[in-house]
Amino acid sequence: MALAQPLERIAGALERMSPPPMGQPDFGVEAFVWETEPDRLVPVDRVSRVALDLLIGIDRARDTLFANTLQFAKGLPANNALLWGARGMGKSSVVKAVHAAVCAEGLDLKLVELQREDLPTVGRLLEVLRRAPYRFVLFCDDLSFSHDDQHYKSLKAVLDGGVAGRPDNVVLYATSNRRHLMPRDMIENERGSAINPSEAVEEKVSLSDRFGLWLGFHPCSQDEYLDMIRGYCTAHGVEVEPEVLRAEAIEWQATRGSRSGRVAWQFFVDLAGRKGVTL
């Protein structure tokens, strides 16, 4: 009897350190966030996103990603995609908008967001998704790696590495400001200090080569910036004189020192608030 309570505490501690395997989640919603400790797919009832036709200035990337996602949702071959380029130009927005557009076609496609810091657990996530009777877009936003970062090795299992490989019902979409997922100066430093420069960064740079689609996002022109704002005004019923809208929008981007889809949306949020329009 004296040993009963200590043994129970030890057993409880062991269960917390090694929780039971995750059961099959309820896939009744369209989107999830992968969380760990313990492993679980947290349902997202309302995804934060904009309509696909409001994403202006990224037509080629938008249409290419939509076609690839539609193929995948229909059970056809499709590529993993790396969306790279300028900040605030809709890389993550287009992933969420494309997912919604494909679901609107009557296809049951699930979106699962994976945080960069949880990449080491991606093998466990893939096993959960592999057993599910659905197709999944695995979404990793703002992906990049530093010099001593080993998380990129976990990502290879999602692409085409490993014995089991990527499940047929999973495709990976990742966004990054960097085309090769690591800083250019780091690439040059490793090339300059290595005995064999061509091999110095091959392992990390080759990671981006494993994406079948590379979709570039570049800074928008002033006309595209203004078109984005006009599109938001039309979609949400915000009425303002064209000359006033143009002048205020240009002044807004001048104070930010940049033009992008994000800056256009931030201006529109301010404008809608001043006009008393709820979004």
Secondary structure, 3 states (H helix, E strand, C coil): CCCHHHHHHHHHHHHHHCCCCCCCCCCCCCEEEEECCCCEEEEECCCCCCCHHHCCCCHHHHHHHHHHHHHHHCCCCCCCEEEEECCCCCHHHHHHHHHHHHHHCCCCEEEEECCHHHHHHHHHHHHHHHCCCCEEEEEECCCCCCCCCCHHHHHHHHHCCCCCCCCCCEEEEEEECCCCCCCHHHHHHHHHHCCCHHHHCHHHHHHHHCCCEEEEECCCCHHHHHHHHHHHHHHHCCCCCHHHHHHHHHHHHHHHCCCCHHHHHHHHHHHHHHHCCCC
